[in-house]
Amino acid sequence: MPSATPISIEFFPPKTSEGADKLRRVRQELYALKPEYCSVTFGAGGSTQEGTFGTVREIISEGVDAASHLSCVGATKSRVREQLAELGSMGVKRLVALRGDLPSGYGLGGEFQYASDLVRFVREETGQRFHIEVAAYPEMHPQARSPSSDLQALVTKVRAGANAAITQYFYNPDAYFRLVEEADALGVSVPLVPGIMPIASSSQLMRFSDACGAEIPRWIRLRLQSFGDDSASIKAFGLDVVTALCEQLLAGGAPGLHFYSMNQSVATLEICKRLGLLPMPH
């Protein structure tokens, strides 16, 4: 039964009313995948918090579990306490606990230095009320000092009380399997769910990957460049590459797939259809 593969989908809070209308349509299309939950991102310094919580509220009202991202950069304990109370009252059962991106020119202020501090605080305040996801980096966090210190950060987050981790996106399955193996050797037994980024636009992918430290293998980069502005070829190639990646991950025992939807539905639906993960209507 391939449909037993848990799928989760990430959205970002729309900035305009047109964006919000479009995201409502996109969500309805993606609900055909019967996602285990949908997560909503949070801007640096909490800049999009109202949009995040508003989108989370809508998803819950549509009958789907929603996970709110919670970032602790520059946050105070009293502020996070308020956010936890608000999310709890909305019926949120899942959190994605992150340090969050540092706004430019920003020192590590606030009462939390690392995501593990946030995880520990949530557990102290709310016990087991929330299922907590954290981030993991198959190709190393761009600000980590070394691969081993990056891995140690994951171990610390799990020991602080994380239930599972979602990885940064990647296109080299070996990087993911190595992360799983090394984390396992350090006693990490929680699921490490691969984050999947469909390829819809070449320039957008390059820009993102440069910003977050995700490696685009040279052969993929060169193929994308060779298509120039031919967006149909870029999309077709992207579907083939990402579907093959997902097949390898699932065959190797990945516990599920977490799609970075970019508030679009077409590529995620097509990849899942090719994987046999689109439940057939009865």
N, C-alpha and C positions, 0 to 999 in steps of 0.2 A: 504493500500500500504506500506508494510514493507520497501521497498527500499527507502522510503523517509527519513530513518534514515541517517543523515550525518555521513560519515566515513572519518577520516583523518589518515595518516600513517606517522610514523617517521622513518627516516634513519640516519645513521651516515656516515661521509665522509670516503670513503675507503682509506687505506694507500698504497695500491699497485695497479699496473695496472690490475692484475688478479682480485683483489677485485672490481675494478671499472667496469670491464667487467661483473662480476657476478651480481653486483648491477643493471646494465642496464637490464639484463635478469629478475631479480627479480621484478624490477619496472614494466616492461611490463606485467608480470603475475598479479601484484597487481592492475594495471590500470583496470582490469576487474571489480573491485569493484566500479569504477567510484568515486574515492575519491574526496571530496570537495577540499582538498589540501594535499600536502605532506610536512612535515617539515624536516629540516636537522640540526643536532646538531653541536655544536661549542665547541672546546676543552677549557680547563682551560687556562686563560690568552691569549685566542685567538690563541692557538697553531695550530689549524686546520683551521684557517679562510680561507686560499686559497682553501682548500679542500671543505669547507662548501659552499663558494660562487660558486665554479666550479660545484658542484653537483646541487645547486639551479639553476644555469644557464641551465644545461642539462635538468632538470625537466621541466622548463618553455619552452624549445625548443621542448619538447615532448608533449606540449599542455596541461599541467596540472599546476594548481596554485601551487606555492612553497612558503613555509614560511621559512625564515632563522631564526635560533636561533641567538640571540645577547646577549652576556653576558658582564657585565660591571665591573667585578672584575679587578682592576688595570688599567682600561681604562681612557683615558682623553676625555674631551668633544670634542676636535678637531678631535681625532681619530674616535669617534663615529659619528661625523658629516660627516667625509669622508665615513664611512661605509654606512651611510644612503643614501648619494648621490649615491654611487656605486650601492646599492641595488635598489634604485629608478630608476636608468638608465637601470637596467636589467629588469625592469618591475615587480619587487616584490611588492605585495600589502599587504603582511602579515608578521608580525614579531612575534617571541616568545621571549619576553623580560625577561631575567633572571639575577640574580646576578651572577650566575656561581659558579663553585666549586673553593674553595680556593686552590691554589697549596700548597703543604706541606711547612710548615715553613714560611707561608706568612701572614703578617699582612694585615689589611684592607687598602691597599693603593689606589691610584687613586682618581678620582674626584667624584666617585659614591660610596655610601656605601650600598645601597639597590636597589633591582629591581625597587621599586617604584620611586627612583630618576631617573632611566633610562627611565621609562615610561613617567614621567613628562617631561624630557628633549626631548624625541622624539616628544611629543605633542607640546612643545614650538617651536621646530625647524621645524616640518613638518605638524602641524595641524592635520587634519583627513586623511592624505594621506595613512597611514597604518592602517590595522586592527591589533590590538595588543592583543596577547594571553599572559597570565602570568601563573605561576605555582601555584597549590594549593595542600595542603597536608592533605588527610583524616586522616592520622595517625600521624600528626605532623612532621614538618621539623626537621631533626636530631639535628640541632643547635638552635632550638627555645627554649626559656626559659620555656614556658608553653603553653598548648593548647590555652589559651585565647590570649596570645601575638602572637601566630602563626596565629590565626584567624584575629587578628587586622592587621597583615601584609598584609593579602589578601584584607581586606577592604581598606587599604591605597593604594594598587596597583590599585584597581578598581576606587577609588576616583581620583587617579592620571591620569586616562584615559584609563585603560584596557577595551577591548571589551568583553573578555571572559577569562576563565581560563581552563587549562588542569591539571588534577590531576596526582600526582605521582601514580604509579600502586599500587594496593591493591587486596586482595582476600576476604575481609570481606565487603559485601555490606552495612552493617549497618554503617560502618565508613563513607562511602560516603554519605548515606542519612542523617546522623547526620550533616556532614559538610554543606550540602545544606541547611538544616533546620536552623542551627545556623548562616550561612552567610545571609540567607534570613531575619532572625530576626534583623540583623545589617544593613539591607537596601541594601544588594548586590543583584542586579537583573540581572546581566549578566549570561550567561550560564556557568555552571561548568561541563565541559565535562570529563567523567571518562577516565583515561589512562589505557589501557589494555595491560598486558604483557603475551603473550602466553607462556606456559611452554614447552620448548623443551629439556632442560637439567637441571638435578637436581643440579649439582655442580655449574653451572653458576648462576642459580636462587638464591642459598644460598649466593653466593659471592656478587652478586648485592644487595641483600636485606640487608645483613649485612652492606654494604657500604652506602646505601641510607636511611636506617631506615624503609623500608617497612616490614610489619609484614607478616610472612608466618604462617597461623594458624597451630596449633600443629598437627591436624589430617592430613593436607596436607603434612607437613614436614615428619611425621612418615610414611605415605604411600609412599612418594618418596624414603625415606631411605630404605623401605622394598623391593623396586624393584632393589636395588643394581645397577649393570651396565646394566640392561635390558632396553635399550633405547626405544624399541618398546612399552613396558608397560608404561614407563614414559610419552612418547608422547601421548599414547591413554588416559591415566588418565588425563594428562594436558588438552587435548582437551575437555574432559567431564567437568572438573572443570571450565574451563574458559568460555565455552559455557553457562553453567548453571549460572555463574556469570553475563554474558552479558544479559541473558534472564531476570534475576531479576532486573538488572539496567534499562533496557528498559521498563519493565513492571512498574517500579517505577517512570518513567518519565524522565530518563536521556536524555539530549538533543542531544546525538550522542555518538560515540565511537572513541577514538583516540588510534590506535594500535602502540605499540613499537615493530617494526618489527624485530629489530636486523639484518636488511639486509637479512631477509629470507622471503619467501612467503608462504610456505606450510601451516603452522599452522593458519596464519591469514585468508587465503583463506578458509580453512576447517571450521573454526569457523563461518565465515560469511555465508558460504553455509548452515551450520546447522541452522543459525538464519534466513535463508530466505533473506539474504541481498546481495546475488550474483545475479546481474541483468541477466536475461535469454537472451542469444543471439537471436536477431530477425531473 
